[in-house]
């Protein structure tokens, strides 16, 4: 079974990775940078921008137009509202690493 990392576990892990190069870094520093990073990504996506993270992947906004669908219970046509979602595409080197390549 896979483990789901909590925010604090992620912060602890990042802090331990940085400890050799930055022994003075605190958990609060790591959390501040983490929060700023995710807020920046949210804002850029909300503005319609693509956010590439080299070696990791690309976050981009996907917009779906309004369309007609069917109610599965009655079969009647319904209107499905337009919506926006975030799509993430894995970078090729990261995908290869995950697949053992």
CORRA-V946235 format. One record per backbone hydrogen bond with DSSP energy under -0.5 kcal/mol. CO is the residue of the C=O (numbers start at 1). NH is the residue of the N-H. Records with the same first field share a line. If there is no record, write none. Layout:
BEGIN
CO=NH  NH
END
This chain:
BEGIN
3=5
6=10
7=11
8=12
9=13
10=14
11=15
12=16
13=17
14=18
15=19
18=22
22=25
26=30
27=31
28=32
29=33
30=34
31=35
32=36
33=37
34=38
35=39
36=40
37=41
38=42
39=43
40=44
41=45
42=46
43=47
44=49
45=48
50=52
51=59
52=54
53=56  57
56=91
57=53
58=89
59=51
60=87
61=63
62=85
64=83
67=80
69=78
70=72
71=75
76=71
78=69  80
79=81
80=67
83=64
85=62
87=60
88=90
89=58
91=95
92=96
93=97
94=98
95=99
96=101
97=100
END
